[in-house]
């Protein structure tokens, strides 16, 4: 028996990595349930073995590696060095809280690829939260999960919900890990010292650059305060811009200290005002452009709303906040697309813009300056294009949020000595190519299809969540809720009668109708399929591009230079972000939702766990589980 084991635990967000470590070590962390944002070493002794775990930050489960922020990649790559001379094994944790799709498989393969191809020889798959027999679960997941297990030489361990804390199941897990060590002749996973040194040197250089940037910004702000009279504006008008799923709406809610809702539809335009720190703040949330597609594919209704949003009740905005998620990459592609979409406002728009980094709570110990430097030239260029003005927002629902107060101060400083932004500046700018170039017929069809397809998927997801409510939650009298009676968060609602519930997700329509009616949308022929093979072997795989039972392929079998195939991939990437965010927020509500099954309106932990398991069981068997199909 091995006297000690050094293990690196990896997996996607909410896969149960930290919970697994807590269970094995018999420890309870005070902040259990929160995301692991930085690598953390944990130690303990179990069954006479000294165990060393390295808990790592999770990746978004259906995001490709290219979407994972550079600072997070570096943390993953350095994690084996936290248990010298190297880990005996890697534990890949996969949660059973949803289907394991081809997107998930690719994400796992790409992220484990950061460690070298030999990592598979040292990896054990651990599946948590299973509510059925082992084989039933594996068979139900199809080829994607089977591929990962086969890649790990059929080494896997399953924790059913009921057996998670049973000592014999933990002993079996450790025995399987010991088999991996034995099969590798007791040798550690080989560390690439040269690669680790390069990553460390790169991090150190980025930290030095980050420190320099921070000092430069501080000096810039101090100089501005001395040279210009910085006044506290009694009223502040803010315009929020960004791509789809940039968390603009979350940023608006943080700024105005509003409760976040689970909006299923794409933002059109939302003018919201509130009193913050004694000042009247108006924030205009706008529809986003595509993250991966140039402005020629931005729908006309989005462009029109963006132009109209510049005037807030006849007032020009004091500041334009350009939302950029801090937890994902910002590549040259995103820089060009952002500039392309900002052209409609003219070159002067940059003088009134602050880069607003959303998801700041996911940075962990990484500073925003370190993130800017690690992402490289594209993000540095954008920040400097905005006069080195940037701010970071994370989840914060305090009455007087320091991060919001500081943002308002930065807006005051930017406004000092400058006039308000006006669209007149944009219309006088000769650089607005986008507004004068008409997309060709093919592009116009593509724009229409993308918009319609997005709306269709939105409606399907909305229907899925409604069904999850009706199938999962029961109120007093054993009456199911077929449709939530109040489809938005209510901070003041009280329980009235047996059919009342405290919170409901927002299912309201918030996108304008396209030229096509709903009926026409259902008949819409995808231009993406114009040149695709429609043989029987492909069946109706649709956007997923993979028929049931097909062996997963890492590389697409289609022509990579085919613009239609590229467009299909782009839409999948766009939707993947939307799907993850909506599901995460919705599952968060469900896990904290009260379940009315008895005389008391208070739900205990047992009730919540039963509710959660009921959701997952329904999701797994409903046919709604995968958006790949």
Residue pairs with C-beta under 8 A, 6 or more apart in sequence:
1 48
1 49
1 178
2 49
2 88
2 178
2 181
2 186
3 48
3 49
3 50
4 49
4 50
4 51
4 52
5 49
5 50
5 51
5 52
5 88
5 89
5 174
5 177
5 178
5 181
6 52
6 54
6 83
6 86
6 87
6 88
6 188
7 51
7 52
7 53
7 54
7 83
7 87
7 88
7 89
7 90
7 91
7 177
8 53
8 54
8 56
8 79
8 80
8 82
8 83
8 87
8 89
8 90
8 91
9 17
9 20
9 21
9 53
9 54
9 55
9 56
9 90
9 91
9 93
10 17
10 56
10 58
10 76
10 79
10 90
10 91
10 92
10 93
10 111
10 112
11 17
11 58
11 92
11 93
11 94
11 95
12 58
12 59
12 60
12 61
12 94
12 95
12 104
12 107
12 108
13 35
13 58
13 59
13 60
13 61
13 584
14 35
14 58
14 61
14 95
14 97
14 584
14 587
15 58
15 61
15 93
15 94
15 95
15 128
16 93
16 95
16 128
16 129
17 36
17 55
17 56
17 58
17 93
18 29
18 32
18 36
18 55
19 32
19 128
20 91
20 93
20 126
20 128
20 159
21 27
21 42
21 53
21 55
22 28
22 29
22 32
23 164
23 165
23 170
24 44
24 46
24 51
24 53
24 170
24 173
24 174
25 42
25 43
25 44
25 46
25 51
25 53
26 44
26 46
27 42
27 44
35 57
35 58
35 362
36 55
36 56
36 57
36 58
37 57
37 362
37 363
37 364
37 365
38 57
38 75
38 364
38 365
38 366
39 54
39 55
39 56
39 57
39 75
39 78
39 79
39 82
40 54
40 55
41 52
41 53
41 54
41 55
41 82
41 83
42 52
42 53
42 54
42 55
43 50
43 51
43 52
43 53
44 50
44 51
45 51
46 170
46 174
47 170
47 171
47 174
49 174
51 174
52 83
54 79
54 80
54 82
54 83
54 87
56 75
56 76
56 79
57 72
57 75
57 76
57 364
59 65
59 68
59 72
59 107
59 111
60 67
60 68
60 107
60 328
60 577
60 580
61 103
61 104
61 107
61 580
62 101
62 103
62 104
62 107
62 576
62 579
62 580
63 107
63 328
63 576
63 577
63 580
64 106
64 107
64 110
64 573
65 73
65 107
65 110
65 111
65 113
65 114
66 110
66 329
66 331
67 328
67 329
67 573
67 577
68 111
68 328
68 329
69 326
69 327
69 328
69 329
69 371
69 374
69 375
70 329
70 371
70 374
70 375
70 376
71 363
71 366
71 370
71 371
71 374
72 327
73 114
74 199
74 202
74 203
74 374
76 111
76 114
76 115
77 114
77 115
77 195
77 196
77 199
78 196
78 199
78 200
78 203
80 86
80 87
80 115
80 189
80 191
81 191
81 196
85 188
85 191
86 188
86 189
86 190
86 191
87 122
87 188
87 189
88 122
88 177
88 180
88 181
88 184
88 188
88 189
89 122
89 123
89 124
89 177
89 180
89 181
89 189
90 112
90 115
90 119
90 122
90 123
90 124
90 189
91 123
91 124
91 126
91 177
92 108
92 112
92 123
92 124
92 125
92 126
92 148
92 152
93 126
93 127
93 128
94 100
94 104
94 108
94 125
94 126
94 127
94 128
94 145
94 148
95 127
95 128
95 129
96 127
96 128
96 129
96 130
96 131
96 137
96 616
96 620
97 129
97 587
97 616
97 619
98 583
98 616
98 619
98 620
98 625
99 140
99 141
99 619
99 620
99 625
99 626
100 141
100 142
100 144
100 145
100 148
101 144
101 626
101 627
101 628
102 144
102 544
102 546
102 552
102 628
103 572
103 576
103 628
104 144
105 144
105 145
105 147
105 148
105 552
106 552
106 554
108 148
109 148
109 151
109 554
112 119
112 120
112 123
113 119
115 189
116 190
116 192
118 189
118 190
119 189
120 151
120 152
120 153
121 153
121 184
122 180
122 184
122 189
123 152
123 155
123 180
124 152
124 155
124 156
124 157
124 176
124 177
124 180
125 148
125 149
125 152
125 155
125 156
125 157
126 156
126 157
126 158
126 159
126 173
127 137
127 156
127 157
127 158
127 159
128 159
128 164
129 159
129 161
129 616
130 137
130 158
130 159
130 160
130 161
131 160
131 161
131 613
131 616
131 617
132 140
132 160
134 158
137 158
138 145
138 146
138 149
140 620
142 548
142 549
143 549
143 550
143 551
143 552
144 552
147 551
147 552
149 155
149 156
155 176
155 179
155 180
157 172
157 173
157 176
159 169
161 613
163 169
202 374
203 374
206 370
206 373
206 374
207 370
207 373
209 369
209 373
210 367
210 369
210 370
210 372
210 373
211 369
213 369
213 372
213 373
213 388
214 367
214 369
216 388
217 388
220 388
221 410
221 413
224 230
224 413
224 416
224 417
225 413
227 417
228 413
228 416
228 417
229 416
230 412
230 413
230 416
231 412
231 416
232 279
232 412
233 279
233 318
233 411
233 412
233 415
234 279
234 280
235 279
235 280
235 281
235 282
236 279
236 280
236 281
236 282
236 318
236 319
236 408
236 411
237 282
237 284
237 312
237 315
237 316
237 317
237 318
237 319
238 255
238 281
238 282
238 283
238 284
238 317
238 318
238 319
238 320
238 321
238 411
239 284
239 286
239 309
239 310
239 312
239 317
239 319
239 320
239 321
240 248
240 251
240 252
240 283
240 284
240 285
240 286
240 321
240 323
240 356
241 248
241 286
241 306
241 320
241 321
241 322
241 323
241 342
242 248
242 288
242 322
242 323
242 324
242 356
243 288
243 289
243 290
243 291
243 334
243 337
243 338
244 266
244 287
244 288
244 289
244 290
244 291
244 574
244 577
244 578
245 288
245 291
245 325
245 574
245 577
245 578
245 581
246 288
246 291
246 323
246 324
246 325
246 358
247 323
247 325
247 358
247 359
247 581
248 267
248 285
248 286
248 288
248 323
248 358
249 260
249 263
249 267
249 270
249 285
250 260
250 358
250 359
250 395
251 321
251 323
251 356
251 358
251 393
252 258
252 270
252 272
252 283
252 285
253 259
253 260
254 393
254 394
254 395
254 396
254 397
254 401
254 403
254 404
255 276
255 281
255 283
255 393
255 404
255 407
256 272
256 273
256 274
256 276
256 281
256 283
257 274
257 276
257 397
257 398
257 399
257 401
257 404
258 272
258 274
259 397
259 489
259 491
260 489
260 585
261 488
261 489
261 505
261 506
262 465
262 505
262 506
262 582
262 585
262 586
262 589
263 506
263 508
263 510
264 458
264 461
264 462
264 465
264 505
264 506
264 507
264 582
265 458
265 462
265 508
265 509
265 510
265 511
266 287
266 288
266 454
266 455
266 458
266 510
266 511
267 285
267 286
267 287
267 288
267 510
267 511
268 287
268 305
268 510
268 511
268 512
269 284
269 285
269 286
269 287
269 305
269 308
269 309
270 284
270 285
270 510
271 282
271 283
271 284
271 312
271 313
272 282
272 283
272 285
273 280
273 281
273 282
273 283
274 280
274 281
275 281
276 404
276 408
277 400
277 404
277 405
277 408
279 408
281 408
282 312
282 313
284 309
284 312
284 317
286 305
286 306
286 309
287 301
287 302
287 305
287 306
287 511
288 302
289 295
289 298
289 302
289 337
289 341
290 297
290 298
290 337
290 450
290 570
290 574
291 334
291 337
291 573
291 574
291 577
292 333
292 337
292 570
292 573
292 574
293 337
293 450
293 567
293 570
293 574
294 336
294 337
294 340
295 337
295 340
295 341
295 343
295 344
295 434
296 434
296 437
296 439
296 443
296 447
297 439
297 443
297 446
297 447
297 450
298 341
298 447
299 447
299 448
299 450
299 451
299 514
300 447
301 451
301 512
301 514
303 344
306 341
306 344
307 344
307 423
310 316
310 317
310 345
310 421
310 422
310 423
310 426
311 423
315 420
316 420
316 421
316 422
316 423
317 352
317 420
317 421
318 352
318 411
318 414
318 415
318 420
319 352
319 353
319 354
319 411
319 414
319 415
320 345
320 349
320 352
320 353
320 354
320 421
321 353
321 354
321 356
321 391
322 338
322 342
322 353
322 354
322 355
322 356
322 382
322 386
323 356
323 358
324 330
324 355
324 356
324 357
324 358
324 379
324 382
325 357
325 358
325 359
326 357
326 358
326 359
326 360
326 362
326 363
326 368
326 371
326 392
327 359
327 362
327 363
329 375
330 375
330 378
330 379
330 382
331 378
332 377
332 378
334 378
335 378
335 379
335 381
335 382
338 382
340 434
341 434
342 349
342 350
343 431
343 432
343 433
343 434
343 435
344 426
344 432
344 434
344 435
345 421
345 423
345 425
345 426
346 423
346 425
346 426
346 427
346 428
346 429
346 431
346 432
347 429
347 431
348 421
348 425
348 426
348 429
349 421
349 425
349 426
350 385
350 386
350 387
351 387
351 418
351 421
352 414
352 418
352 420
352 421
353 386
353 389
354 386
354 389
354 390
354 391
354 407
354 410
354 411
354 414
355 382
355 383
355 386
355 389
355 390
355 391
356 390
356 391
356 392
356 393
356 407
357 368
357 371
357 390
357 391
357 392
357 393
358 393
359 394
360 368
360 392
360 393
360 394
360 403
361 394
361 395
361 396
362 394
363 371
363 392
363 394
368 390
368 392
371 379
372 379
372 380
372 383
372 390
373 380
383 389
383 390
387 414
389 410
389 414
391 403
391 406
391 407
391 410
392 403
393 403
393 404
393 407
394 403
396 403
396 404
426 432
439 447
442 527
445 527
446 527
446 567
448 514
448 515
448 516
449 524
449 526
449 527
449 528
450 567
450 571
451 514
452 514
452 516
452 521
452 524
453 524
453 526
453 543
453 571
454 571
454 574
454 575
455 511
455 514
455 521
456 521
456 522
457 575
457 578
457 627
458 511
460 624
460 627
461 579
461 582
461 627
462 507
463 624
464 622
464 624
465 505
465 507
465 582
465 586
466 483
466 484
466 507
467 618
467 622
467 624
468 586
468 590
468 615
468 618
468 619
468 624
469 481
469 483
469 484
469 504
469 505
470 480
470 481
470 482
470 483
471 480
471 614
471 618
471 622
472 590
472 611
472 614
472 615
472 618
473 480
473 481
473 501
473 593
473 595
473 596
473 611
474 480
474 481
474 595
474 596
474 597
475 481
475 498
475 499
475 500
475 501
475 596
476 498
476 596
476 597
476 598
476 599
477 498
479 498
479 499
481 499
481 501
484 501
484 504
484 505
484 507
485 499
485 504
486 493
486 504
487 504
487 505
487 506
487 507
487 508
488 504
488 505
488 506
488 508
489 503
489 504
489 506
490 502
490 503
490 504
493 500
493 502
493 503
494 500
495 501
495 502
495 601
498 596
501 593
501 594
501 596
502 593
502 594
503 589
503 593
505 585
505 586
505 589
514 521
516 524
527 564
528 543
528 564
528 565
528 567
528 568
528 571
529 564
530 564
531 562
531 564
532 538
532 558
532 564
532 565
537 547
538 547
539 547
541 547
542 629
543 568
543 571
543 572
543 628
544 628
544 629
545 556
545 558
545 568
546 552
546 628
556 565
556 569
558 565
559 565
560 566
575 627
579 627
587 615
590 611
590 612
590 615
591 608
591 611
591 612
592 608
593 603
593 608
593 611
594 601
594 602
594 603
594 607
595 603
595 607
595 608
595 610
595 611
596 603
597 607
603 611
619 625
